Structures are given as structure tokens and as C-alpha cells.
Amino acid sequence: MTTLVVGGGWSGLATAVRLTQQGETVHLLEAAKQLGGRARNVAWQDLTIDNGQHLLIGAYQHTLAILNTVGAKESDLFQRQPLNIAIHHPHYPTLQINAGETLPWPASVAWRLWKDNGFAVFLQVSRLLVASQRMKATSSDLTVKVWLTQHKQSLRLIEQLWEPLCLAMLNTPIDCASAKIFSSVLVDTFKTRQNTDLLIPTSALGDCFPRHAAAYIQRHGGKISLQARVKRLKIENNAIQGVFMDDNTFIKADKLVIATSPTNSKALLSPYLDFAEPGSYPIATIYLQYPSAITLPETIIGMSGISSQWLFDRQDLKPGLVAVVISGPGEHERLEKPALVERVAQELKQFLPQLPAMPKESLVIREKRATFACNVDIERQRPNNRTEITGLWLAGDYIANGYPATLEGAIINGVETARQLIDHQHISR
């Protein structure tokens, strides 16, 4: 019988690809008009852009592996660059993070920290990276802010480095973010020089994995239905029987993977399971179209102490196009879109005086529930891939895996759900 996968985001697609690879017949149901979930394509003017600006890094090994599975070459999708990011702040000297290339890893990044930022910064960052190994291995958790204070991080480093990184990685403020998950991401990111590489998409992300995954699934006999919303599940004798669609049609299935957002998953599961929906935080992406002659000094620029956090030069999509990301909650949420664009433009000009006072065009995309809140002890609250109901499985970035809500986390859980489902079938035969 066909395995149903509900949800066509990156996690649901990863599940479907791996099941297809193992010989399963898959039918993927997606409520929206297109695949991709939070990392989907958006049409704006004459462009195809991302629903929200995402950044991949070399440590995303599961993502790179599944891209290879569906026949997508990294070199065709991304520009791989060594880590080299400047983080600006209104009151501190610019902080430079550079992987370095002249010495073996990790001596190269340590040397560049010392050379570019001074001994005090080098010592504090080195101290925290060592502490990250211990924090990752412990079973206890505490807030990132308390953890940073315990390890004698200066106010400057907290405000200019760790807080922006925490928001970028966990989309959660440091005064409530999980130090255990934050440290795990730090350890894996700085494990090798290649892991710190920045993978800059050269097209919209919907043209990266979703398009190639859909082609792979259909090429191997699977089916994908768009604008196909599941209304409720049919469960009898604690076993999945199938799903009822919005138009009341019934699709029979004895294997079902729910790979939707936590909110949508709860709506489907709460009649049958005790499902604790995690809290959530927003992400705003502001696209600014400047004159075509405008370029940034680097592809990615960090900013701290202001509303704007990360600045991306998207001239690969259109000359003069810039994307600004604001992760987590804050005052920016209360601003109307024109006021937010004006504030962001003013902040950018403060650090990059060559920019015009205002862009020619702008687009604000707000995801109010972009990610789950990666708070202290969140790992104890996250559900597992397998449920208590026979034939019912879960995927999505919020499933327990020790990582925050990233594209890599979504892929990891999708692949793991497929593995467990296949293994369970083999045992049951």
C-alpha cells in the first residue's frame, strides 16, 4: 500500500525521497500551491525570491547528501565561500570572523581571531568553544545568557557575537535560549574548516531541493498532490486507516507521515495523541532593491545593536538587490511595513554610507511562527519520530534531534523518519 506523507516542506520531501529510494510508493499531500514550506519561492516584480532568506553552511552534511541523491549538484546551486564575516556594532569596533587558510584547523581560525580582533577576543572565544564540547555532552541545560556569563564572556562579545549567532542559529533570544542546543551547533559548525564554509544560494531555494526532490519522487513512481489539505485522520484500533481531505474524499493508508508545522500537526493529532505544541518566534526578511550599480563589500555582513541583523547581497538574483534578516521577537514587530523599511534603510546607511537613503523598491515578508522556540530544556518536550499509533509517524524540524529549527534539522528528521519506518516494516514482516 502507498505511504502517505502530509506536508511538502523540506522535511516531508526528505522523508518522501528516502522512502522512494528504498522502493516505497509514496503519495505526498501539500496544502499549499507549491512545495518548500518555509523555504519556498515567492514571485516579486520580475523575480523569483525566497520566502525568507536562508543560509546554509558546510556542516549541513545531511542536506548536501540528499541533494546529491536527487541529482542536484552543489556547484550548480551554491557558491561555497570560506567563513569571512564582519559584524558591525554602533559602539564597538567591527568584529571579524575569518576561517583562515595558512595554518591547520583549528589553529587557523584561532590565529585570525587574535590577529583581527586582539588577544582578549581570541581568549574568550577559545574558552567558549572548549566549554561548548562539555556543554554538548551534559544532560543539563541552562539559558545561553547564563552560560555565557559563567564562562566570562565580555558584554561586547555577548552583544556583538554570541547574541547575533544565537538568534541566527536558534531564532531565540539568549535570555531563554537553550545553551545545550546552541553549544551543539557551535561544536558541529567549528569541527572542520569545511563545516564553516558559507553556501550562498545562486537561485531561489525552491529551485534547489523542492524542485529536484519532486522530480525524483515522480520519476520513481511517486505522486505529489498540491492544494490537497488533510482535514482529519481516520484511526481505528489504535492504527492509522487513512485521511479525509477538505473535500471529504478519503485516501486509504496504513502508513502515514505527518510532516507539517507544529500548529497544523497539533490540529491533526490532538484528538488522538497528547501533543504539546512548542512556542514559536518570528523571522522578518526585508528585500531592498537599490540601483543596479550598488554592491556590498561582502556577500554577507553581520550587524548588532540595531534591529537589522544580517545583510545579504543578492545580486545573483538581480543587481542591487539586498536582503536583510531580523530573527526573533523585538520592537520591529510593532512597525508597519513602510516604517520598518525606513528604519532598516537608515541602519544600513549608518554602516554602509555608499548606499542611497532609501531603496527604489522594497518587500517585507514576515513569518509570525517561523520556528519553534528553542528554549531551555526544549529537547525534553520535543516528540519522537514514531508515535504510539501503529503506522503513524512524525517528521518536521521540531521533532527531537538536538538541533534547532534549521533546514538541516528538517532534513535530518525527514531522513530519520524514513529510516525508522523502513526498519519497522522489516521487523514486522
N, C-alpha and C positions, 0 to 999 in steps of 0.2 A: 504494500500500500504506500501511496505517496506520503512523504513527510511534509507537513505544512510549516512554514516559517512566517510568522507575523511580524512585520517591520522590515523596511528596506533601507535602514541606516547602515553604517559600516559594520556593526556587529552582526546584524541579521544577514547581510551579504556575506560576511566571512563564514558564518555558520553554513549558509547555503552552498558556498563554494567548496568548503571542506567535505560536506555531506555528498555533494555531487562528485567530488574527486574520489570518494570511497564507494561510488557506484549506487548511491541512493538517488531515487527520483524525488525531486524537490519542487514544491509549488510555493513561491514566495508571494505574500499578500502585503501590499503597501497602500495605506490610506491616501497618501498624497498623490499629486500628479507626476511626481518624479522620485527617483531614488536618491539616497545620500543622507537623509536625516539632517542633522545639524551642519554637516559638511556637504551641502548641496549647491547647485548652481542657481544664480539669480540673474535675470536679464535686467540691464540698466543701460539706458541710451542705446548705443550700438554695441555694447559689451556683454560678455558673459563673465560674471564675477562670482566670488564665494559668498554664501550666506553670512559667513563670518570668517575673518582672516585667521587661518590656522598656520602653525609652524611645525614641521616635522624635523627630527634630528636623527643622527646616525644610530642612536641607541634603539630606534624603532625597528628592531630586527624582525618582529612578527609581521609588521606592516609590509616591510620590504620583501619578506618571504612570500606573503600571499599575493603581492603584486606580481612577483615572478611566476607564481602558479597560474595566474590568469593571463599571462603573456604580456604584461606591461613592463617595459624596461625602465629602470630608474633614470637612466641617462636621457630618456625621452620625456620624462615627467618633471624632473627636478634638476636644479643646479646645485651641486654639492659644494659648499664653501667651508673652509676651516673656521672654527669659532673665532670671531673677532668682533666684539660688540662694545661700543662706548655707551655708558649710561650717564646721562646728564642730570643735574640737580640744581635748583636755583641758588643754593647756599654752599655747595661743596664743589671741589674740583671734579672734573669729569673722571669717572672710573672706567678703566679699560680692562676688558677680559679677553685674553688672547691665548689660543692653544699653543702657539709657538711651534717651531719646526726644527730648531737647531739641536735640541737635546732629546734624549729618550723620554718617553712618557713615564711618569707624570712630572719629571723634572722640568720639562719644557714649559708647562703651564705655570709651575711654581716660579721659575725664573722670570717669566714675563710679568707675573703679578708683582714681584719685587721690583723689577726694572721699571714698569709703567706706573706703579702706584705707591711704591715705598715699602720699607720693611714692616711697618705696623700692619698694613693691609695684608701683606703676604702672611704674616704670622697668624693673624686672626682667621683668615680664610683657610689656611692649612689646618689650624686647630679644629675648625668646624668640620672639615672634610674627614678628618680622622674620627671625630666624635660621631659622624654620620654612620660609620661602619658599626659602631657599638649600638647606636640607636636603632638601626635597622634590625639588629639581631635580638633586641629585647622584646618582651611581651607587653611591657607597659607603654603608656602613651601620655603625652602632655602637649600643651599648645606650642606652636613654633616660637611664639614670642618669649615664653618662659624658657624654652630650650636654648634660644639664642642668648638670653641673659645669663643663664647658667654657664655658658661657655664663653663669657666675657667678650661678646661682640659689641663693638662700639655703636653709638647711636647713628653715626654716619653710615656704617656698613649695614645696619638694620634697615635704615630708611632708603639707602641708595642701591643696595644689592639684594639682601635677603627678602625684604618685603616685595619688591617687584618680581623676583623669581618665584616666590611663594604664590603670588597672585597669578602669574603666568602658568605655573605648573598645576596648582590645585584650585585656582579660581576661588580662593577662600582667604579672608583676612587673617593675618598672623596671630591675632589675639584669640582665635578659636580654631585655627587650622591644626591638623594632626602632624606633630613632629615626626612620628614614625613613618608616615607615608611620604612626607617631604624629604626625610633623610634617605629613604629607599630610592627615590627619584634621583637625588644627588649622587648617590653611590653608583647607580647604573649609568648615569649620564657621564660621569668622570672616570669610568672604569678604563676606557681606552681613548686615544686621541680621535679615532674614527667615530666613536659614540658621540663626541661633542660636535661633530660636523653639523652644519645647518643645511637642511634640504629645502631649498626655496622652490615652490611650485612654479612652473613656467606656463601653466594654464589654470583654469578654474579646477578646484578639487573634484567636482562632479565628473570631470573628464579624466580623472586619474583612476581611482579604484571603482566607483559605482558603474561607470560605463563599461569598463573591461570585465568586471565581475558579472554584470548582466549578460554580456555576450558569451562568457564562459558557461554560465548556467544554462542558457538557452541552447548553446551549441552542443551540450551534453544531455539534452533531452528534458531539461527542467522548464518550468513555466513561471513567468512573472506577471502578476496582475496589479496594475496601478489603479488608483481611485477605488480600491477594494477595502472597505472598512469592516473589520470584525466587530459585531455588536455584542456577542456573548459567546461563551464556551458551552459545550454540552459535555457534562461529566456524569457518568453513571458507575456505581460500584467502585468509586474511587479511581476510575480510569477515564482517560480522555476518549471521547467518541467523535468529536469534530467541532466545527464552529458555525454559528449563524452569522450571516452577513447583514449589512444595513438594509438590504432589500428582502431580508428574511429567507434567502436561499440558504441551504445547508450544505456544507462541504464536509464529507466524512474523512476522518483521520484517526489513526491510533498512535501517531507520533506528532507532537506539536511543540514548536519552539516559539516562545513569546520574546521578541527582541524589540520591544517598544520602549518609550520613555518610562521612567518610574511612575509618572502620573497615569499614563494610559495603561501600563501594566497593572497598577492597582485597581483600576476600574474593571478590568477583565478578571482579575484573580481574587479580589476581596470576597466575593460570595463563597469561595471555596477554600481559601488559604488566609492565614494571618499574615498579611503583607504590610510591613511598616515602610511607608513611603519616606525616603530621606528628604531633608530640606534641600533647597536649591538656591543658586546665586546666578545673577545675570552676567551677560557679556554684551558690550556695545562695540560695534565696528563702524567707524566713520570713514567713508570714502570721500576724498577731496581731489577734484580734478583741477590741476593747475595748468598753466600754459605748457605746451609740449617741450619747450626748451628747459624746463625745470627738472633737475635731477638731484638726488640726495647724495651726500658724501659716502654713505654706506647703504647696503641693501636693507639692513635692519638697524634701528637706533633705539636705545632704551632711554626712558625718561622717568624721573621720580620726583616726588614732592609736589606734583601737579596732578590734574585729572588725567591727562594723556599718559599712557604707559609705554606702548611700543609702536614704533613708526616703521612702516614697510614701504619701500619703493616698488611700485607695481608697474613700472614702465614696460615690463614684459607683456602686460595686457594692453596698455596704452601709454604713450609718452606723457609725462606729467601727472600720472595717477599715483596717489598716495593713500595708504590705508592706515588708520590709527585704531588701536585696540585699547579698550578700557575694560579690565576684568574686575569682577566682584561688585559689591554694593558701594554706593557713595553718593555724594551730592549731585553728581552728573545725572542721576536717575530722575531728579526733580526738574531738570531743564527741558523745555520744549526743544524740538529738533533744531530750529534756526539758532536758538541761543547756545545750544551745545556745539554746533558747527562754528559759531563765532568764537566761543571760548577755546576750542581746540586749535583753531587757526591762529589765535593770539599766542597760545602756548608754544606752538611750533615756531612761530616767528621769533620768539624770545631766544631760542637756541639756534635757530637757522635763519638769520636775518636776510638771507638772499631770497626767501620765499615772499610772494605777494601777501598783502594784508589779508586777503580773502581769496578762496578758490573760485574758479569760474562756475563750477557745478559741485554739488555735494549730495551724498546719500547716507542716511543714518539707518543702520539695521540694529534693532535691539532684540536680543533673546532674553526674555524675562526669567525663564527657567533653563538657562543654558547648560548647567551642570549640577550634579548633586553637591551638597555642601560637604566638603571633605574635613569634617570636624574631628576633634579628639575622640578616639575610640569608635570611629565610624565603621572600622573593619568588623567589629563585633556585631554590628547591626545589618551588615550587607547580606543579602540572601545568597544561597549557593546555586550552582547551575541546575542541579537536579531537585525537583520538588517531591513532595510526599504523594503526589498523584501520579499513577502509572501513565507513562507516555508523555508527561508534561514537563518541559524543560524551559529554562530561562537563559537569555543572553542579554547583552547591553553593557555599557561601561560601568553601571552601578553594581553589577554582580561582584562578589568578593574576589579580589585578586591582588590586593596590596598596592594597587596603583590608583591614581586619581582619574577623573573623567577626561581622558585624552583619546585621540584616535587610536593610539597604540593599545590603550586599555580596552577599548571596544573590540578591536581585532583579537586580542588575547582571549577575551571571554567568548567571542563567537567561535574561535577555533577550539577552545576547550569544551564548549557545549557539544560541538560536533563530535569531538573525540569521545566524550563520555557516553553520548547517545549510541555511537557505533559499538563501543566496548560493551555496553549494557545489552545490546542486541546479540552480540556473540555469546555472552554468558547465558542469556535466556534461551538460546537455541538448544 
